[in-house]
Amino acid sequence: MTELRACRNCRAITTEERCPICGGETTDQWQGYVFILNKDKSRIAQEMGADNGEFALRVR
């Protein structure tokens, strides 16, 4: 199974060494998981400034 990684900049979850969204460096040191389905109705997405997708809550 492929290891999930999180972007240090935008916190997007990916399996890549570089984030496909912003191009930032990714790490395997992250905690929490949020899946945003509708950014317009999600208060968490608004506070995170995130779009629809999978994101880490905390990245080291």
N, C-alpha and C positions, 0 to 999 in steps of 0.2 A: 504494500500500500504506500502511496505517495505521501510524504510529510507535508502538512499544511504550514504555510508561512504567512506572516502579516507584514504589510508595508509600514515602515517607520514614519512615513509622511501622512498618508491618507487612511491607514489602518485596514485597507482592503485585504481580504483573505485570498491567497493564491498558492500555487505550487511552484511558482517561478522564482528565480533569484532576483529578478527585477519586477516591479509592479507593472501590470499591463495597463493600469489606469493613469498613474502619474509618472512612472519611470523610476520611482524611488527604490532604495535598497530594502530588501525584505529580511525578516529574522524569524527564527523558530521560537523566540522568547516572547510569547504573548499569552494573554488570559482573556476569558470571556468570549462570547460569540453572539452576535446579533444578526438576524436575517431580516432585511427591510424589504417589504413587498410593495408598499405604497408610501413613498416619501412625503407626499402632500398631506397625508392623514397621520403620519407618525411624528409624535413629539420628540422621540429619541433621535430620529433622523434629522429633525430640524436643529436640535441641540448639538448633534455631532457634525452637522453640515455635510451629511452623507447622502448619496444617491441610492437608488435601489441596488441591492446586492448583499454580499456577506462581508461583515466587518468584525474586527477584534475590538473589545472594549478597552483593553490595556496592552500597550506594546512597550517592550524594554529595548 
